[in-house]
Amino acid sequence: MRKKNKRNKKVYNENQKSFYFEDYFETNLRNKKVKNSTISQDRVYLLFFLFFSLVTIFSIKIILVSLKSVESYFQKNNTIYQKTLRRDIIDRNGVVVSRNINSFHAAINPRMIKNKENFLLNIRLNFPDLKIENIEQKLKRGKYFYLKKRLDQQEKEKLWSLGQKGIIFEPFQSRIYTHSNLFSHILGQVDYDNYGVSGVEKYFDKVLKDKSLIDEPLQLSLDTNIQYIINDELENAVTTFKATGGGALLMNVNNGEILSLVSLPNFDINKRSQIIDKNYINKITKGVYELGSIFKTFTVALALEKNLVTPETLIKDIPRKIKCSIHNISDLKQFPKDLSVEEILIRSSNIGTLILAKKVGQQEFKNFIRNTSLLSKPELELEELGTPLKFKWNKCKLETISYGHGIAITPLQATATYAALTNGGYLIKPTIIKKENFVKKKKIISEQTSKKVNNILRKVVTHEEGTASLADVYGFDVGGKTGTSQKYSNENKNLNTFISIFPSKSPKYVLLVMLENPQIAHDLIYDYRGIKIKGTRNEAGWNSVYTAGKIIKKIGPILAINNDEFYNDHVAEKLN
């Protein structure tokens, strides 16, 4: 059987026409199957690739959309954190005094606080000032609440170290004041929404929020170094003389730029405390006072300007007292019966000044007060401005205002008027903004009269009978006038004031120093014209003048370096 099959197979092979035919047929059939299989696989690969590509594209798109949504949401809800909302404020030398920084509020989500007792214990240990009872009640309510707003860096680190997921740090922009209380009466404050509520922050609120100027700081005319020195010396004076407060103002007599403005007591504006006590008002711009004998300079200047007298004119037979209506006007000290015009100012005689005022006349005095705007609200880039008290020109008004009683104005106005009397007669507009160009206003007195006034003010400091010898700082040619008066609305308190100019030959600066209700410094040893004496008197010449002298001695060299013309005068004075 097996043989038969072999034979049949052999016959089959013999009947085959060719080997090639058999190979072609089978190979072709096989190749056709392979070809069809390859095409099917390519299609599968192609479809897979297309599907994979579509999945990848859609995945990337979804991720991008998600990221964009998150970014958009973050920007929308954290715009206050991302973009600066207010411009910087800098001093005249470019020192930053106010700036927005990124800060945080600490909020609590009670649902995420697992161990509330442990949490309260940690809060009590790290923040003893917080009321734990209130926090505990809020935790029990289970609603989102603020633990502490406006965290400083140390507080944030303390809370962060607790490791509680329920503590949420909400970002916001905080306005910080780099010198805390140094400029408190000038810079003012902003609220939690970054709107100015007082001081420069309020007056320039729109300007400080102007987006087109956001990278350009607002520059003030103030000098941080000088502000610090004056503030420090004034604080020492308040302590030494046990005063209830004080103020100081330094101004350029030619362009009105204010280099320093200090009012004590002051406060830390970073704490955002609401100040209710009236003792914290800006005494320089808002306080209204009877400033006393500094008005005598105005009277003398008017008499000289109207050519009624000269500095050497002798006023004879000056009475001890003068009766005006039902009042008696007299001098606190006994003076010679005959005094020259300059001696009246040097010795500060009430009666002598009254006689000069009568020579000037009421109408001329009215014109002077109107031209200097002494009874109008002062102008300055602050809203905290006082309005002088109105009064009628009735009996004795001319006589009393001639020596500074019966008329109440702000220290800012008095200082600006002194600047005009001593700078050649030009009225100036006080400013706390550093400016390049200034326009000189109208003149109230001639340059000749101004020089005469400066010469007399210098003698108030140097003359043996002068009331301001303690301000005679070597090399700075100081002149000025004292004023001792009762504080307006409180007859039990007095106000001691000294307005100085320097250098008096060609004034560049005017400095006002005042102390509220100072007391005699019995333990203070004065260097009075080379003699060491103890304090026994409570007059401006013994406290405000003393303080001004200490201030000028420290700030004088700084001002001399910053002002070439003043520097040359300073060197010349030393050489002479």
C-alpha angles and dihedrals in degrees: 000000000000090000092053091055092051090052093049090050091051091051089051090053093048092052089053108106096211143352091229092059092057092047094048095050096049096037093049091050091049093046090050090056091047092048092051090048092051092052090051092050092048090054091050091049091047093050091046091050092049092047092047091048092051091048091049093048093048091046092052090046092051091049092049092048090048093050091046091050091050091047091046091048091047092049092046094050098035103039088121088058097045104045129051108246101192136034123247119259116219136182125243091277096050096260111149112240100166130026142157116242134179110260140159145240117212112229129179130221102198093198090065094051105093101176103039095173092055090045093053091048092054092048091051091052097045100035109031092165093064118092104245093192092061092046091050092052092050091050090054091052088058095217128131111265142165117259096187133349128216099020120200119220094263093051091048091052091050092053092043091054091059089073094216117156089202092067109091121192109212113201121225139150117265126196111225129191110212095207098042105205099006095093099021096129093047109038097041120186145281127225126239090277093055096253117140113247102175145005122007090339091064099036092052096031096127093042092050091051095047105126093204090060098036093117093047114081123222107245121213127201090234123113113218095204093051091043090055094049095048093044091050095049092045091051089051089051093050088053096043095049095033091235122172092226146331147197142208135191128189117191138173104243094211104049104015096240111157111221096179137013119179129176123179135243094039132174142218105266091195089073094061091218120169108242114209102158108102090215087076095062121119097269094192099054105019104029115096116205145163097245097193125202097014084083089066088076089060091052094049091046091053092049090051094044092053090050090238091130143359126227088260097048109124118227105205133205097013106188123231091238141000126213113225115183103310094335131091116218118200143153122263090227134037112256132184114275091240119054132166118233092256091047089055089060095037093053093034099232116186094197094046091050091048090055090052091049091055089053089052093048133218096272094055090048090051090052091050093051091047094048092050093043090227092153095044128085108274122246120236137131091266133084093215096090128141125223117227115240118261119237139177125240094240130140116327095004093118091047096049100042089051087075097030106267126121094027123088123194139153121274087237091063093046091051093048090051091051088051090055094047093051105036095068096286102295121141112231133196114230115232139178093201120091108239134180101209129043129184115218112231129212122306123249097187136014124262090247091056090046091055091049091051091049091051092052092046089054090054090052084067101037104033116098089234093045121120098222107052093129088070094059096117111182114251100012103082095223122194130175152128133254128222128193117182145145116270112255114258092011117069091183092067129064134206121216117198138178124186113192135182128201140229088015095198090065108001119218101166139031120202126194120194123180135174125199116224098339120186131217111278098219094179096048115107112212126204096221110182091324094315122110110226137162124242114265104150134069103210133120090257089063101045116012092038091046090052093047090052091054091048095049091048089059103036096037096080091047092051091045091054092047094047115054094194092049089046092056091049090048093052092045091051091053093048091052 
